[in-house]
């Protein structure tokens, strides 16, 4: 069932490339966030292609993104994905399994907060 579109909004991502076409800067903005362009060091974009039943994705990061930051970025992204999965599907137990894996990931990457 398609809902009537009453408004559209743009999200803009600008990638600065070096001569080898590798990303050296990332800035983004969303029309409705009320902020100026925001700098970023990495982003992951996944889009579902309904016709092909496949995910199209773009994963970019700048040289300024440290390995430690990448570990945290992935951990936080995985946690967020488990929340989204639960909201979208109602699969509470599987979402909890994903969260358990996120704890395992953080433990193996030594990024758990020190107690």
Backbone as ProteinMPNN parsed JSONL, in Angstrom:
{"seq_chain_A": "XXXXXXXXXXXXXXXXXXXXXXXXXXXXXXXXXXXXXXXXXXXXXXXXXXXXXXXXXXXXXXXXXXXXXXXXXXXXXXXXXXXXXXXXXXXXXXXXXXXXXXXXXXXXXXXXXXX", "coords_chain_A": {"N_chain_A": [[0.842, -1.166, 0.0], [0.727, 2.092, -0.979], [1.492, 5.201, 0.388], [0.237, 8.538, 0.264], [2.371, 11.039, -0.926], [3.291, 13.851, 0.803], [5.274, 15.632, 1.179], [8.684, 16.265, 0.317], [12.151, 15.664, 1.037], [15.582, 16.476, 0.973], [18.639, 14.756, 1.348], [21.973, 15.408, 1.426], [25.129, 14.343, 0.387], [28.448, 15.066, 0.144], [31.428, 14.244, -1.406], [34.814, 14.718, -1.178], [37.442, 14.162, -3.347], [40.711, 12.721, -3.858], [43.483, 12.894, -6.272], [43.57, 10.21, -7.048], [41.013, 9.408, -6.874], [40.157, 8.702, -4.333], [38.4, 9.016, -1.253], [38.779, 12.03, 0.559], [37.495, 13.901, 2.011], [34.342, 14.266, 3.627], [31.194, 15.61, 3.661], [27.943, 16.313, 4.876], [24.41, 16.97, 4.733], [21.078, 17.502, 5.784], [18.036, 18.66, 4.638], [16.012, 19.217, 6.52], [17.253, 19.314, 9.013], [18.107, 21.694, 10.067], [20.702, 22.587, 10.388], [24.044, 23.62, 9.46], [26.189, 22.317, 6.82], [27.634, 19.235, 7.787], [30.677, 17.849, 8.856], [32.122, 14.641, 8.244], [33.772, 11.521, 8.866], [33.353, 9.025, 7.909], [30.963, 6.943, 6.205], [28.194, 4.71, 5.822], [26.073, 3.433, 3.463], [23.132, 1.847, 2.686], [20.887, 0.542, 0.393], [17.807, -0.85, -0.451], [17.127, -2.754, -3.216], [14.302, -3.409, -4.639], [13.405, -4.683, -6.976], [15.615, -6.288, -7.815], [15.959, -7.665, -5.487], [18.074, -7.232, -3.674], [20.822, -5.716, -1.923], [22.081, -2.512, -2.427], [25.073, -0.773, -1.952], [27.181, 1.714, -0.441], [30.25, 2.313, 0.938], [32.311, 4.435, 2.537], [35.285, 6.047, 3.707], [37.49, 8.444, 5.199], [41.067, 9.178, 5.165], [41.571, 10.18, 7.692], [40.068, 8.771, 9.463], [40.546, 6.812, 12.136], [41.724, 3.499, 13.005], [40.779, 2.687, 15.497], [38.567, 4.404, 15.792], [37.056, 3.428, 13.648], [36.435, 0.868, 14.539], [34.745, 1.506, 16.708], [32.754, 2.873, 15.28], [31.688, 0.813, 13.662], [30.75, -0.899, 15.688], [28.767, 0.725, 16.952], [27.115, 1.095, 14.732], [26.261, -1.535, 14.208], [24.816, -2.022, 16.593], [22.79, -0.107, 16.289], [21.587, -1.119, 13.988], [20.489, -3.479, 15.006], [18.491, -2.437, 16.665], [16.894, -1.135, 14.737], [16.168, -3.343, 13.162], [14.582, -4.744, 15.007], [12.468, -2.887, 15.417], [11.423, -2.792, 12.816], [10.664, -5.427, 12.23], [9.644, -6.673, 14.481], [10.908, -8.743, 15.662], [11.958, -9.563, 18.442], [13.573, -11.431, 19.92], [15.562, -12.231, 18.076], [16.723, -9.754, 17.605], [17.815, -9.32, 20.121], [19.718, -11.361, 20.084], [21.402, -10.297, 18.113], [22.286, -8.026, 19.482], [23.68, -9.281, 21.524], [25.753, -10.329, 19.994], [26.923, -7.902, 19.286], [27.988, -7.102, 21.734], [29.905, -9.108, 22.028], [31.518, -8.513, 19.781], [32.446, -5.929, 20.526], [33.867, -6.623, 22.804], [35.886, -8.332, 21.738], [37.185, -6.455, 20.116], [38.252, -4.826, 21.973], [36.91, -2.485, 22.892], [35.105, -2.02, 24.832], [33.671, -0.087, 27.481], [35.794, 0.882, 30.147], [35.641, -0.409, 33.399]], "CA_chain_A": [[0.0, 0.0, 0.0], [1.512, 3.324, -1.074], [0.926, 6.373, 1.046], [0.348, 9.77, -0.508], [3.527, 11.866, -0.568], [2.882, 15.223, 1.092], [6.469, 16.46, 1.248], [9.946, 15.585, 0.066], [13.286, 16.272, 1.706], [16.853, 16.015, 0.417], [19.841, 14.514, 2.143], [23.088, 15.605, 0.511], [26.443, 13.877, 0.832], [29.481, 15.51, -0.792], [32.682, 13.542, -1.191], [36.01, 15.31, -1.782], [38.32, 13.08, -3.803], [42.083, 13.042, -4.234], [43.709, 12.575, -7.691], [43.321, 8.788, -7.291], [39.576, 9.221, -6.631], [39.926, 8.196, -2.988], [37.775, 10.076, -0.459], [39.596, 12.752, 1.535], [36.578, 14.662, 2.857], [32.925, 13.93, 3.528], [30.272, 16.516, 4.341], [26.556, 15.946, 4.61], [23.382, 17.842, 5.264], [19.686, 17.15, 5.535], [17.272, 19.913, 4.581], [15.168, 19.427, 7.69], [17.949, 19.259, 10.304], [18.319, 23.042, 10.559], [22.122, 22.819, 10.644], [24.927, 23.761, 8.306], [26.816, 21.053, 6.442], [28.366, 18.592, 8.87], [31.798, 17.018, 8.419], [32.103, 13.245, 8.684], [34.971, 10.787, 8.468], [32.95, 7.769, 7.281], [29.535, 6.651, 6.154], [27.739, 3.465, 5.213], [24.754, 3.638, 2.883], [22.558, 0.634, 2.125], [19.589, 0.788, -0.236], [17.205, -2.093, -0.901], [16.642, -2.79, -4.598], [13.176, -4.338, -4.591], [13.343, -5.463, -8.21], [16.693, -7.284, -7.802], [15.982, -8.321, -4.167], [19.472, -7.163, -3.294], [21.223, -4.457, -1.308], [23.092, -1.672, -3.062], [25.708, -0.095, -0.827], [28.376, 2.539, -0.579], [30.987, 2.434, 2.191], [33.459, 5.319, 2.326], [35.908, 6.672, 4.868], [38.644, 9.276, 4.876], [42.291, 8.732, 5.838], [41.567, 10.644, 9.078], [39.333, 7.804, 10.287], [41.506, 5.875, 12.732], [41.25, 2.121, 13.175], [39.98, 2.666, 16.735], [37.281, 5.028, 15.492], [36.318, 2.524, 12.77], [35.897, -0.19, 15.401], [33.598, 2.077, 17.42], [31.74, 3.168, 14.268], [31.031, -0.449, 13.322], [30.007, -1.364, 16.855], [27.571, 1.542, 17.088], [26.248, 0.817, 13.586], [25.643, -2.838, 14.44], [23.794, -1.836, 17.633], [21.686, 0.624, 15.679], [20.905, -2.029, 13.071], [19.665, -4.406, 15.781], [17.302, -1.673, 17.065], [16.068, -0.943, 13.539], [15.622, -4.652, 12.816], [13.491, -5.05, 15.931], [11.34, -2.002, 15.105], [10.865, -3.096, 11.494], [10.157, -6.792, 12.103], [9.065, -7.169, 15.72], [11.681, -9.933, 16.065], [12.68, -9.173, 19.657], [14.612, -12.395, 20.309], [16.676, -12.149, 17.126], [17.388, -8.475, 17.877], [18.635, -9.547, 21.31], [20.883, -12.132, 19.633], [22.301, -9.346, 17.444], [22.906, -7.208, 20.533], [24.685, -10.135, 22.168], [26.918, -10.339, 19.105], [27.564, -6.583, 19.394], [28.81, -7.146, 22.94], [31.043, -9.969, 21.677], [32.341, -7.71, 18.868], [33.114, -4.881, 21.317], [34.827, -7.293, 23.671], [37.026, -8.769, 20.898], [37.876, -5.27, 19.588], [38.731, -4.072, 23.129], [36.326, -1.139, 22.916], [34.136, -1.904, 25.928], [34.077, 0.917, 28.474], [36.534, 0.372, 31.307], [34.867, -0.266, 34.652]], "C_chain_A": [[0.893, 1.237, 0.0], [0.769, 4.455, -0.386], [1.123, 7.579, 0.143], [1.547, 10.577, -0.014], [3.044, 13.294, -0.375], [4.063, 16.175, 1.139], [7.658, 15.625, 0.825], [11.049, 16.342, 0.802], [14.552, 15.672, 1.114], [17.9, 15.826, 1.496], [20.998, 14.56, 1.156], [24.376, 15.102, 1.147], [27.439, 14.282, -0.239], [30.796, 14.852, -0.414], [33.797, 14.287, -1.913], [36.985, 14.192, -2.114], [39.726, 13.578, -4.085], [42.287, 12.664, -5.71], [43.481, 11.098, -8.046], [41.864, 8.395, -7.055], [39.277, 8.507, -5.318], [39.345, 9.32, -2.131], [38.743, 10.704, 0.538], [38.742, 13.655, 2.422], [35.152, 14.213, 2.568], [32.158, 15.0, 4.295], [28.855, 16.124, 3.953], [25.621, 16.985, 5.208], [22.028, 17.251, 4.928], [18.884, 18.439, 5.619], [16.547, 20.22, 5.889], [15.906, 19.433, 9.019], [18.254, 20.643, 10.867], [19.764, 23.388, 10.849], [22.855, 23.069, 9.34], [25.457, 22.383, 7.926], [27.665, 20.533, 7.599], [29.488, 17.743, 8.279], [31.633, 15.614, 8.983], [33.401, 12.592, 8.225], [34.632, 9.47, 7.777], [31.438, 7.739, 7.159], [29.298, 5.333, 5.438], [26.328, 3.737, 4.707], [24.297, 2.329, 2.265], [21.162, 0.957, 1.61], [19.061, -0.54, -0.759], [16.66, -1.921, -2.311], [15.553, -3.858, -4.656], [13.128, -5.242, -5.811], [14.371, -6.593, -8.198], [16.733, -8.099, -6.507], [17.418, -8.397, -3.645], [19.758, -5.793, -2.688], [22.299, -3.787, -2.146], [23.741, -0.89, -1.933], [26.924, 0.707, -1.241], [28.987, 2.653, 0.81], [32.232, 3.272, 1.914], [33.984, 5.826, 3.656], [37.135, 7.439, 4.408], [39.883, 8.729, 5.584], [42.349, 9.168, 7.312], [40.845, 9.684, 10.011], [40.324, 6.776, 10.823], [40.883, 4.477, 12.829], [40.375, 2.027, 14.422], [38.608, 3.29, 16.51], [36.429, 4.116, 14.601], [35.706, 1.385, 13.58], [34.657, 0.309, 16.144], [32.442, 2.358, 16.466], [30.973, 1.904, 13.903], [30.207, -0.967, 14.489], [28.701, -0.591, 17.004], [26.591, 1.307, 15.945], [25.537, -0.517, 13.761], [24.555, -2.756, 15.513], [22.563, -1.133, 17.071], [20.881, -0.272, 14.733], [20.04, -3.028, 13.841], [18.394, -3.715, 16.268], [16.343, -1.502, 15.886], [15.406, -2.251, 13.124], [14.432, -4.996, 13.709], [12.261, -4.192, 15.64], [10.635, -2.416, 13.819], [10.183, -4.459, 11.432], [9.419, -7.301, 13.335], [9.786, -8.397, 16.26], [12.57, -9.603, 17.26], [13.832, -10.131, 19.982], [15.813, -12.356, 19.363], [17.444, -10.842, 17.323], [18.279, -8.602, 19.111], [19.873, -10.372, 20.963], [21.894, -11.225, 18.936], [23.009, -8.466, 18.473], [23.962, -8.007, 21.293], [25.947, -10.196, 21.308], [27.662, -9.003, 19.189], [28.448, -6.514, 20.627], [30.072, -7.971, 22.673], [32.027, -9.203, 20.783], [33.144, -6.676, 19.656], [34.169, -5.48, 22.24], [36.076, -7.695, 22.873], [37.837, -7.589, 20.364], [38.436, -4.398, 20.712], [38.217, -2.641, 23.155], [35.226, -1.014, 23.969], [34.607, -0.839, 26.903], [34.778, 0.246, 29.652], [35.711, 0.614, 32.558], [35.735, 0.155, 35.785]], "O_chain_A": [[1.725, 1.402, 0.892], [-0.436, 4.63, -0.567], [2.066, 7.629, -0.646], [1.711, 10.772, 1.191], [2.454, 13.882, -1.282], [3.88, 17.392, 1.14], [7.639, 14.401, 0.962], [10.891, 17.514, 1.145], [14.586, 14.485, 0.79], [18.024, 16.625, 2.424], [21.001, 13.832, 0.162], [24.67, 15.402, 2.304], [27.3, 13.893, -1.399], [31.223, 14.894, 0.74], [33.734, 14.47, -3.129], [37.314, 13.372, -1.257], [39.915, 14.721, -4.503], [41.357, 12.163, -6.341], [43.228, 10.771, -9.206], [41.521, 7.213, -7.037], [38.278, 7.797, -5.197], [39.761, 10.47, -2.273], [39.44, 10.0, 1.269], [39.204, 14.122, 3.463], [34.802, 13.839, 1.449], [32.455, 15.261, 5.461], [28.606, 15.661, 2.84], [26.005, 17.77, 6.074], [21.861, 16.583, 3.907], [19.037, 19.216, 6.562], [16.485, 21.377, 6.307], [15.268, 19.546, 10.066], [18.626, 20.757, 12.035], [20.029, 24.398, 11.502], [22.352, 22.768, 8.258], [25.205, 21.4, 8.624], [28.328, 21.301, 8.296], [29.274, 17.006, 7.316], [31.073, 15.427, 10.064], [34.048, 13.071, 7.294], [35.49, 8.859, 7.139], [30.723, 8.411, 7.903], [30.075, 4.905, 4.585], [25.483, 4.224, 5.458], [24.988, 1.762, 1.419], [20.357, 1.572, 2.31], [19.782, -1.275, -1.434], [15.831, -1.047, -2.564], [15.842, -5.053, -4.714], [12.844, -6.434, -5.694], [14.043, -7.731, -8.534], [17.445, -9.099, -6.424], [17.905, -9.452, -3.239], [19.021, -4.834, -2.917], [23.292, -4.407, -2.524], [23.046, -0.392, -1.047], [27.591, 0.421, -2.236], [28.306, 3.048, 1.757], [33.102, 2.865, 1.145], [33.228, 6.011, 4.609], [37.737, 7.134, 3.378], [39.767, 7.911, 6.497], [43.099, 8.584, 8.095], [40.997, 9.777, 11.229], [40.872, 5.973, 10.069], [39.665, 4.317, 12.742], [39.341, 1.359, 14.405], [37.6, 2.765, 16.983], [35.213, 4.04, 14.779], [34.57, 0.985, 13.324], [33.641, -0.384, 16.201], [31.284, 2.11, 16.8], [29.744, 1.92, 13.841], [29.081, -1.425, 14.297], [27.641, -1.195, 17.165], [25.377, 1.317, 16.154], [24.34, -0.621, 13.492], [23.489, -3.354, 15.361], [21.431, -1.527, 17.35], [19.653, -0.194, 14.684], [18.96, -3.388, 13.372], [17.328, -4.331, 16.286], [15.136, -1.698, 16.022], [14.226, -2.271, 12.776], [13.404, -5.476, 13.231], [11.14, -4.7, 15.617], [9.407, -2.395, 13.738], [9.232, -4.64, 10.672], [8.651, -8.258, 13.245], [9.32, -9.022, 17.213], [13.774, -9.391, 17.115], [14.94, -9.689, 20.285], [16.957, -12.441, 19.81], [18.671, -10.819, 17.223], [19.379, -8.05, 19.14], [20.957, -10.114, 21.486], [23.1, -11.362, 19.14], [24.202, -8.194, 18.341], [25.009, -7.475, 21.661], [27.064, -10.125, 21.821], [28.892, -8.976, 19.164], [29.535, -5.937, 20.583], [31.173, -7.571, 23.052], [33.236, -9.247, 21.013], [34.357, -6.555, 19.486], [35.24, -4.902, 22.429], [37.198, -7.42, 23.298], [39.048, -7.708, 20.179], [39.028, -3.352, 20.447], [38.973, -1.701, 23.404], [34.501, -0.02, 23.998], [35.808, -0.697, 27.132], [34.383, -0.835, 30.089], [35.156, 1.695, 32.756], [35.251, 0.322, 36.904]]}, "name": "protein", "num_of_chains": 1, "seq": "XXXXXXXXXXXXXXXXXXXXXXXXXXXXXXXXXXXXXXXXXXXXXXXXXXXXXXXXXXXXXXXXXXXXXXXXXXXXXXXXXXXXXXXXXXXXXXXXXXXXXXXXXXXXXXXXXXX"}
